[in-house]
């Protein structure tokens, strides 16, 4: 439990980072793909819309990785990255567990906030 006491700020940063990424992914995708979206009407080609979504998500990821929180937490923002760092010996097992739990919680909260913001039921 020393990992939790010593690194809880980093776990919260991971949760917030992945939560923000998921919120961004949901909002950008709805704006680009919802049938009633004026953006979808303006960008009729589905390949162009997917390209714009990819650019937006790439910029979001880069912003998170290079942010102060991303630099401090290690910017895993994904359980597979955390497991890779664990396998490489760059994080301790308990750190990996808490990172992954935080990432799942952050992702769920981010999608929930997107659903609320977008009016989903």
Secondary structure, DSSP 8 states (H G I E B T S, - for coil): -HHHHHHHHHHHHHHHHHHHHHHHHHHHHHHHH-TT-HHHHHS--HHHHHHHHHHHHHHHHHHHHHSHHHHHH----SHHHHHHHHHTTSS-HHHHHHHHHHHHHHHHHHHHHHHHHHT--
